[in-house]
Amino acid sequence: MSNETDDSLLRLRRCKSVTQAENIQKVEAELRKAQPDRPCHKPRDSLFSWASGFSNFTGFVNWAFLLLSVGGSRLFLENIIKYGIRVDPSQWLIVITGSQEGGPEHLSIMLLLFGASSVCFTYCILFLKLWSYIQVNMWCRMKADTKLRTKKRSMSGTTLDSEINGNHVSDDSYEKKLVKYPDNLTLKDLMYFMLAPTLCYELNFPRTCRIRKRFLFKRAVEVLVGFHVLGALFQQWIIPSVKNSLIPFSNMDLAKAAERLLKLAIPNHLVWLIWFYLFFHSFLNLLGELLHFADRNFYSDWWNANNIDTFWRSWNMPVHKWAVRHLYIPLVELGYSKNFAALAVFFLSAFFHEYLVSVPLKTFKHWAFLGMMWQIPMSHFSKYMERRFGPRCGNCIVWAGLILGQPLCIMMYYHDYVISHFGSSLITKYGRV
């Protein structure tokens, strides 16, 4: 009892001391205001000091956007003055059909171009989807065989089916609507999965009740307009920058090559951001809306990633879900370490990146493969910088890799493509606009 009384008295004294200090400060402030010299100073820290507690720097963010806009406008005007208006949709028809300066057209070139890029991409998607389809049905079949073979406890047919296909659902009306193995093995179910904007197969995908026509129209307009914007940026900005970087890069003139790299970085990054929005937001949402596919988690907030590992887990959610579900977790369950499983995921991703670049270009230099495998040490480096200097430093490293890494790969592949297909004697011809 005496200890409790002492504690209560101590707390009471502390409350009284705090109250007295506040009262004293109020009295001093009132006395100071009442002085005839009209004082205007009081103890306070400068806004840039950490002790001030000030954190509203919205004006500097607006200043950064304005400065970025001014710099981008200058580069745009420089491009127009130097190269003129290069946007010409007819040039794309010439490239696709193979007609050069009024010569005969060869429509087979269009088929080769389509087959060299789009079909390779389609092959990759089909491979990942079929892997998921086979593996999920194998899980369902193994679960059913195990339950039927053991029979260690009494169970109704409904409970057995629900445990085979997922968590048990007590609502019979809802359970009757679920597709159960092997009833899912139909051509209609397979075709829906082939068209659905996901790489991971399920027996019962979440569905929407209706198609939002206004939402669908917006996404369709974004795809159509964005496609033409990308084509215009390629003609006006990307192609001249890539061609002008060929000679300095071939001569290993580091200063000029670095200048060309930085000059190419801005339009390339802008094109990449537009492509990301068009594909992961506009196109996949358009496809999901048409198919009543309810899971629209196609990307996460990768722009806030504090390290490269977080970026790769958040920017492409369909591939990330597939890699975790069908490669990483199965390898860990087989007894492999988490590091080995992560290495296997990066290795498979590096293989597909190299396949999608080298096969259409018919240039096998392994730059895309090495670039993806280089993400492993860069991931450890970015995590170290995040721990050492804070999340903002790690986020800057992620953005720096996106801005500078991609144009460097483009320059290397264009250089190797010209050397492999046209010879080093034609570098000057293909290095000028």
C-alpha positions, 0 to 999 in steps of 0.5 A, spaced: 500 500 500 505 504 501 508 503 494 502 504 491 501 511 495 508 513 493 507 512 486 500 516 486 504 522 489 509 522 484 505 522 478 501 527 482 507 531 483 509 530 475 502 533 473 503 539 477 510 540 475 508 540 468 501 544 469 505 549 473 511 550 467 505 551 462 502 556 467 509 560 467 510 560 460 503 563 459 504 568 464 511 570 461 508 570 454 502 575 457 507 579 460 511 580 454 505 582 450 504 587 455 511 590 454 511 597 451 516 595 446 512 591 442 516 584 442 516 580 436 521 575 437 520 568 441 525 562 441 524 558 435 528 554 430 529 555 422 525 551 418 530 547 415 533 545 421 530 538 424 528 541 430 523 545 427 518 540 426 517 543 419 515 538 413 511 542 408 515 542 402 510 542 397 512 548 393 519 545 392 516 539 389 512 544 384 518 547 383 522 540 381 516 539 376 516 546 373 524 545 372 523 538 369 518 541 364 522 547 362 528 542 361 524 537 357 521 543 353 528 545 351 530 538 349 523 538 345 525 544 341 532 542 340 530 536 337 525 539 332 530 544 330 535 539 329 531 534 325 525 537 323 518 534 324 520 526 323 513 523 325 510 520 318 505 514 319 507 512 312 514 510 314 511 505 318 507 502 312 513 502 308 517 498 314 512 493 315 510 492 307 517 492 305 516 497 299 522 502 298 521 508 294 516 505 290 518 498 289 514 492 289 511 490 296 513 484 300 507 482 305 512 477 307 516 482 311 510 484 315 509 476 317 516 476 319 516 482 323 510 480 327 513 473 328 519 475 330 517 479 336 509 478 337 509 471 336 515 470 341 512 474 346 505 470 345 510 463 346 512 466 353 505 467 355 503 461 353 508 457 356 507 460 363 500 459 362 500 452 360 505 451 366 500 454 371 494 450 368 498 443 368 501 444 375 494 446 378 490 440 376 496 436 378 495 439 385 488 438 385 489 431 382 494 429 388 489 432 393 483 428 391 487 421 390 490 422 397 483 424 400 480 418 397 486 413 399 487 415 406 480 415 408 482 416 416 475 420 417 468 420 415 467 426 410 461 427 406 462 428 398 461 436 399 466 437 404 471 432 400 470 437 394 471 443 397 477 441 401 480 439 394 479 445 391 480 450 396 478 452 403 471 449 406 465 453 405 459 452 409 454 455 405 451 450 400 448 455 395 455 458 394 459 452 394 454 449 388 456 455 384 464 453 384 467 449 379 470 443 382 476 438 379 475 435 374 469 438 372 474 444 370 477 440 364 473 443 358 475 447 352 471 453 354 475 453 361 482 453 358 480 458 352 478 463 358 484 462 362 488 463 355 485 470 354 484 472 361 489 477 364 493 473 368 498 467 368 496 463 374 490 458 373 484 457 378 478 453 378 474 459 380 476 466 378 473 472 381 468 475 376 465 482 375 457 482 375 457 487 369 461 491 364 462 498 365 461 501 358 464 508 360 470 505 363 471 500 357 471 506 353 476 510 356 481 504 356 480 503 349 481 510 347 487 510 351 490 504 348 489 507 341 491 514 342 497 511 346 499 507 341 500 513 336 503 517 341 509 511 342 510 511 334 511 518 334 516 518 340 520 513 336 520 516 330 521 523 333 526 522 338 528 515 339 531 513 332 535 519 331 538 519 338 540 511 337 543 513 330 547 518 333 550 514 339 552 509 334 559 512 332 561 514 339 559 508 342 563 504 336 569 508 337 569 508 345 569 515 346 567 515 353 565 522 353 561 523 347 558 516 348 556 518 356 553 524 353 549 520 348 546 515 353 544 521 357 540 524 351 537 518 350 535 516 357 529 521 357 525 519 351 527 512 352 524 513 360 518 517 357 516 511 352 517 506 357 513 509 362 507 510 357 508 503 355 507 501 362 501 505 363 498 503 356 499 495 357 499 494 365 493 499 366 489 500 359 490 494 356 489 489 361 484 493 364 480 493 358 481 485 357 479 484 364 473 488 363 471 484 357 472 478 360 469 480 367 475 478 370 475 482 377 482 481 380 485 487 377 492 487 381 496 488 375 501 492 378 503 495 385 506 502 387 513 500 384 515 507 384 515 507 391 520 501 392 526 502 396 530 497 393 531 493 387 528 487 390 522 490 392 521 493 385 521 487 381 516 484 386 511 490 385 512 492 378 509 486 374 504 483 379 502 477 374 509 475 373 511 476 380 505 471 382 506 466 377 514 466 379 512 465 387 506 460 386 509 456 381 517 456 381 519 459 388 515 456 393 515 449 389 523 449 390 523 451 397 518 445 399 522 441 395 528 442 400 532 448 396 534 454 400 530 461 399 537 464 396 537 458 390 529 459 389 530 466 388 536 465 383 532 460 379 527 466 379 532 471 376 535 466 371 528 464 368 526 471 367 533 473 364 532 467 359 526 470 357 528 477 357 534 474 352 529 470 348 525 476 347 530 480 344 535 476 341 531 472 337 527 477 333 534 481 332 537 475 330 543 477 335 545 473 340 550 477 345 547 476 352 546 483 354 539 482 356 541 476 360 547 479 363 543 485 365 537 481 369 542 477 372 546 483 374 540 485 378 542 480 384 548 484 386 544 490 385 539 488 389 544 487 395 547 493 394 540 497 394 538 494 400 545 496 403 544 503 401 537 503 404 540 501 411 545 505 411 542 512 408 535 511 408 529 509 404 530 515 399 537 513 397 534 506 395 529 509 391 533 513 387 538 507 386 531 504 383 530 510 379 537 511 376 537 503 374 531 504 370 533 511 367 540 509 365 540 501 364 535 501 359 538 506 354 545 503 355 542 496 353 539 499 347 545 502 344 549 496 345 544 492 341 543 497 336 551 497 335 551 489 335 545 489 330 549 493 325 555 490 326 552 483 325 548 484 319 551 490 315 558 489 317 563 495 321 564 498 314 557 501 314 557 504 321 557 511 318 551 510 314 547 507 320 550 512 325 547 518 321 540 521 321 
